[in-house]
Structures are given as structure tokens and as C-alpha cells.
Amino acid sequence: MTTVTQPRQRRRVRPADRAANVGLHAALIALSLGAVVPVLIVVMNSFKTTQGIFGSFLAPPDAETFSVQGYLNVFSRGNFLLNYQNSLIVTISTIVLTIVLGTLAAWALVEYRVPIAPALAGFFVIGIMLPIRLGTVPLLKTMTAWGIVDTLGALVLVYTAMQLPLAIALMTTYFRAVPAELKEAARIDGAGEWRTLWITLPIVRVGIAAVASITMLPVWNDLWFPLILAPGKGNQTVTLGVQQFVGQFQSDYPALLAALTLGAVPLVVLFAVFSKQYIAGLSKGYGK
């Protein structure tokens, strides 16, 4: 006996829905262009002479206006290689500390049923809502008392404290989604707490990637704490180095745009590389 399958009817899209979709996509395209075009204009004009910039800042560089003198001036007058090194040290150290401490704290909140666990979870939620810049003066006094002002270590400690509440909240949602049977089986087989945690880490690797991405972007782009806690020339990060360079060479427009490019492009590249982990990790984490 043969059965005849009825062709599936295509759902008709109402004109109002089609117009709404077109409007939504047009708005998203306009917002994307508004974010991308200014960056492209800065990058494009950084490869032009001063006359080429003022002649037509929207025109791409040609044989007459093309110049890399701005970048040569930046590297000869500034300390951008050292600034990049400092930013890398601070960012990588903060990511490692945030992942390790956030994972351990989230594991403890999920696995150990202690009376103060809800209070601790609420404490971390409050830490997400309160900006750490409100405590700038106490932080500066503490770093001065510890003798680590104008060091990269002061930045790492502050950034780790700044990112931990969100990291703990995010990792807690992932650990709660780990099957209890997996952890029970590991413990029955004789695995201790460290071994059980190690077994569950591959399951929450998306959360770890999300924590790394949400930690990396604000740390790399921050100007406030480098200006206050590590203003010395040998400890300046990229954002502080760009700010200092812009203040000193305002009349050298090619060098000014080259400095802005060197400060902005790495952040754009980092977000482009890790945007998938950033969005997927946050959406899946908060949706669990």
C-alpha cells in the first residue's frame, strides 16, 4: 500500500511582515555602515599625506597622496612596540587569572551546598551591576600601600577583580547544565574533586571561551586604570600610548591617524576573530 504525501504548502508572507523585515535589515545595514565606515576612513587616511587628507578625505590614496610617513613618525617618536607588549602581558595575565579563579568559584557554588552560597551568588551579581571605577580612590590607596603603583601587576589585579563577577555568573550557568550522572560516575570510579572538575571542563569549554572573550575586549580597550595606576612611560598600554601621542602631535595628521589606527585595528581584529565565541557563549550561557 503506497501513501501519497501531500506537497507542503508554502507559508505566505504578509506584506506588513515583508516590509518590517526590509526595514529591520535596512536599519541593521545602516548601523553596520555607521560603525565600519569611520574606521575605514581613519585607516585609509593614515596612508596619505597631509595635503591628500585635506584635499579629499573620502578619496583613497593614489600615487600622489600615498605615504607611510605617518607610521614611520609614530614608531620613531612613540613607544608602540613596548605599549603592545604591555597590553599583551596585562590582557593575557588577566584572562588566565579570570578563567582559573572564575571556574573554581563557579564550581564551588554549584557543587557545595552551603548556607552562604545564595548570598555569595547575590554578592557576585551586585559586583556585575556596580562599576569598579566607583572605587578608584580606595584602589589607588590600596595599591600605594602594597607598593605596586605604576606596575603592570596593579592593572592585572584590578582587571581580574573587575571581570570575576561576570565570569563566575557565566560559568555557574554552564556548570549547572553539566549532567549530574557524569559527576557521580566520576566520583564512583574514585575520582577526587580536582579530577571530577577536569572531566567536566570539556563540556563547559564554550563558557570558558566566552569568559576569555568578554575579558579580553574591555581590558585591551581600557584607558581609565592605566592612566591612574600605571602612567609611567615604561608601563603604558596601547590605549594610553595612543592618548599620549595624540596629545603631543596634534598637528601631524598622518601620524595622528596612524596612531589611532594602531590603537583601534587590533581591537577590531580581536573582536572579529572571537565574536562567534563572544556571542554564542553569552547567549547560551544566559539561556541555560
C-alpha positions in Angstrom: 0.0 0.0 0.0 1.5 3.3 -1.1 1.0 6.5 0.7 0.8 9.7 -1.2 2.5 12.6 0.5 0.8 15.9 0.1 3.1 18.8 -1.0 3.8 21.1 1.8 2.1 24.5 1.3 4.4 27.4 1.5 3.6 29.9 4.1 2.6 33.2 2.7 4.4 36.2 4.0 2.1 39.1 4.6 3.1 42.5 3.1 3.3 44.0 6.5 5.8 41.3 7.7 7.8 41.7 4.5 8.0 45.5 5.0 9.0 45.0 8.6 11.8 42.6 7.6 13.1 45.0 4.9 13.0 47.9 7.4 14.9 45.8 10.0 17.6 44.7 7.6 17.9 48.3 6.3 18.4 49.6 9.8 21.0 46.9 10.6 22.9 47.6 7.4 22.8 51.4 8.2 24.1 50.7 11.8 26.9 48.4 10.4 28.0 51.0 7.9 27.9 53.7 10.6 30.3 51.5 12.7 32.6 50.4 9.9 32.9 53.4 7.6 34.5 55.8 10.1 37.2 53.1 10.9 37.9 52.6 7.2 38.2 56.4 6.7 40.7 56.6 9.5 42.7 53.7 8.2 42.6 55.0 4.6 43.7 58.5 5.5 46.6 57.2 7.7 48.3 56.2 4.4 48.0 59.7 2.9 50.0 62.9 3.1 48.6 65.9 4.9 47.7 67.5 1.6 45.9 64.4 0.5 43.9 64.3 3.7 42.7 67.8 3.4 42.2 67.6 -0.4 39.7 64.8 -0.2 39.4 62.7 2.9 36.9 60.3 1.3 39.2 59.5 -1.7 41.5 56.5 -1.4 45.3 57.2 -1.6 46.8 57.3 -5.0 50.3 57.6 -6.4 50.5 61.3 -5.4 48.9 61.2 -2.0 50.1 57.7 -0.7 52.6 57.9 2.2 53.6 55.8 5.1 55.5 58.7 6.8 52.8 58.8 9.5 53.6 55.3 10.6 57.3 56.0 10.5 56.8 59.0 12.7 54.7 57.0 15.1 57.3 54.3 15.6 60.2 56.8 15.7 58.5 59.2 18.2 56.4 56.8 20.2 56.8 53.6 22.1 54.2 51.5 20.4 56.1 48.2 20.4 56.5 48.5 24.2 52.9 49.6 24.5 51.7 46.5 22.6 53.9 44.3 24.8 52.5 45.8 28.0 48.9 45.4 26.7 49.5 41.7 25.8 51.0 41.0 29.2 48.2 42.6 31.1 45.4 41.1 28.8 46.8 37.6 28.8 47.5 37.5 32.5 44.0 38.9 33.3 42.4 36.3 31.1 44.3 33.4 32.7 43.5 34.6 36.2 39.9 35.3 35.5 39.3 31.9 33.9 41.1 30.0 36.7 39.5 31.8 39.6 36.1 32.2 38.0 36.0 28.4 37.1 36.9 27.4 40.6 34.5 29.8 42.3 31.6 28.7 40.0 32.4 25.0 40.6 32.3 25.6 44.4 29.0 27.5 44.2 27.4 24.7 42.1 28.8 21.7 43.9 28.9 22.6 47.6 25.5 23.2 49.2 26.5 25.6 51.9 24.1 28.1 53.6 26.0 31.1 52.3 26.1 30.0 48.7 23.0 32.1 47.7 24.4 35.1 49.5 27.7 34.7 47.6 25.9 34.4 44.3 24.0 37.6 45.0 27.2 39.3 46.0 28.7 38.5 42.6 25.6 39.7 40.9 25.9 43.1 42.7 29.6 43.1 41.5 28.3 43.0 37.9 26.0 45.9 38.4 28.4 48.2 40.3 31.1 49.8 38.1 34.6 49.3 39.6 35.5 52.9 38.8 33.5 54.0 41.8 36.2 52.5 43.9 39.1 54.2 42.1 40.3 56.2 45.2 40.3 53.1 47.6 42.0 51.1 44.9 44.7 53.7 44.4 45.3 53.8 48.2 45.5 50.0 48.4 48.0 49.8 45.5 50.0 52.5 47.1 50.1 50.7 50.4 51.1 47.5 48.7 53.9 49.3 46.8 52.7 48.2 43.3 51.6 51.6 41.8 52.9 52.2 38.3 53.3 48.4 37.7 51.5 46.1 35.3 50.7 43.9 38.3 48.4 46.6 39.7 46.4 46.6 36.4 46.2 42.8 36.3 44.8 42.7 39.9 42.2 45.4 39.2 41.1 43.9 35.9 40.8 40.5 37.3 38.6 41.8 40.2 36.6 43.7 37.6 35.9 40.7 35.4 35.4 38.0 38.0 31.7 38.6 38.9 30.5 38.2 35.3 32.9 35.3 34.7 31.6 33.5 37.8 27.9 34.1 36.9 28.5 32.8 33.4 30.5 29.7 34.4 27.8 28.9 37.1 25.2 28.6 34.4 27.4 26.2 32.4 28.3 24.0 35.4 24.6 23.7 36.3 24.0 22.3 32.8 26.6 19.5 33.3 24.8 16.2 33.8 24.8 15.1 37.4 25.2 11.5 36.3 28.6 12.3 34.8 30.0 13.7 38.0 28.5 10.9 40.1 30.1 8.3 37.8 33.4 10.0 38.1 33.2 10.0 41.9 32.1 6.4 42.0 35.2 5.5 39.9 37.3 7.1 42.6 37.9 10.5 41.0 38.6 13.3 43.5 37.2 16.8 43.2 40.0 18.1 41.0 39.8 15.1 38.7 36.0 15.5 38.5 36.3 19.2 37.7 38.9 18.3 35.0 36.5 15.8 33.4 33.7 18.4 33.2 35.9 21.1 31.7 35.5 20.0 28.1 31.7 20.2 28.5 31.9 23.9 29.6 34.6 24.9 27.1 32.2 27.2 25.3 31.7 29.1 28.6 35.5 29.3 29.0 35.8 30.8 25.5 33.1 33.3 26.3 34.8 34.3 29.6 38.1 34.8 27.7 36.4 37.0 25.0 34.4 39.2 27.4 37.6 39.7 29.5 39.9 40.5 26.6 38.0 43.3 24.9 37.4 45.7 27.8 40.8 45.1 29.3 42.6 45.8 26.0 40.5 48.9 25.4 40.5 50.5 28.9 42.2 53.9 29.4 41.0 54.8 32.9 43.1 52.5 35.1 46.3 52.6 33.0 46.1 56.4 33.3 45.7 56.2 37.1 47.6 53.1 38.2 50.4 52.7 35.6 51.1 56.1 33.9 54.8 55.6 33.7 56.3 55.6 30.2 57.6 52.0 30.6 54.2 50.6 31.7 51.9 52.4 29.3 49.4 50.2 27.4 48.3 50.8 23.8 45.3 53.0 24.6 47.3 55.2 27.0 50.2 55.3 24.5 47.7 56.5 21.7 46.2 59.1 24.1 49.7 60.5 25.0 50.7 60.5 21.3 47.6 62.3 20.2 48.1 64.9 22.8 51.7 65.6 21.8 51.4 65.6 17.9 48.0 67.1 17.1 49.4 69.0 14.1 50.9 65.9 12.4 47.7 64.5 11.0 49.1 61.4 9.2 50.9 60.4 12.3 47.8 61.1 14.4 45.6 58.9 12.2 48.3 56.2 12.1 48.3 56.2 15.9 44.6 55.9 16.0 44.7 53.0 13.5 47.3 51.2 15.6 45.1 51.6 18.6 41.8 50.6 17.0 42.6 47.9 14.4 43.9 45.3 16.9 40.6 45.6 18.9 38.6 45.3 15.7 40.6 42.2 14.7 40.3 40.6 18.1 36.5 41.1 18.1 36.2 39.8 14.5 38.2 36.6 15.5 36.4 36.0 18.8 32.9 37.4 18.0 31.5 33.9 17.5 32.6 32.7 20.9 31.6 36.0 22.5 28.0 36.0 21.2 27.4 32.2 21.3 28.9 31.9 24.8 26.9 34.7 26.3 23.6 33.7 24.6 23.9 30.0 25.5 25.1 30.8 29.0 22.3 33.2 29.9 19.8 31.0 28.2 20.5 28.0 30.3 
